[in-house]
Amino acid sequence: MHRCAALLLVLVLVAGCQDDGDSGSAEPATATTTTSSTVGSDTFGLIPSIVKKVQPSVVSIVTPSGQGSGVVYRQDGFVITNAHVTGDSARVAVVLADGKRLPARVRAKTELYDVAVLDLDREGLPAATFERELPPVGALAIAIGNPLGFENTVTA
């Protein structure tokens, strides 16, 4: 049950974007929500601190056919991205927030849910933290990523 809920949460939180020449199809990499279902002017003031907390966990994924975004899921080297970002590649490069470029294996993926799990041979990565419950419909969402090669984009 917890694994299913975690996968559903990852599906909600993770999206990527592959550079296939269609620059109008950018998708966010990861999102987080505030704990309030109402959005006031002071809620938007929280965005910079939320971004600062989450940004180290956001990574770029580089493949032979393009690039996209992902999120560090576990400190021991698991990264979640989209299956359409990895495409047919068995190996990709992951660029960490600090600029380090690391090789990664595509451990598993499903086109049905558009999710891919990457495995890096690295410990101590800055893993994102995830809420156990889904946010209420209409809650403020913050999308952070590197779509189409742009670095550190943020949308609320």
LINBEL-V444767 format. One line per field, one symbol per residue. ss: DSSP state (H for helix, E for strand, - for the rest). burial: # if it has 16 or more other ideal C-beta (glycine too) atoms within 10 Angstrom, else .. A space follows every 50 residues. Layout:
ss = ???
burial = ???
This chain:
ss = -HHHHHHHHHHHHE---------------EEEE-------HHHH--HHHH HHHHHHHEEEEEE--EEEEEEEEE---EEEE-HHHH----EEEEE----- EEEEEEEEEE----EEEEEE--------------------EEEEE-HHH- --EEE-
burial = ........##.########......#########............#..# #..#..#######..########...###########.#..######... .#.#.#..#....#######.#..####......#....#.#######.. ..##.#
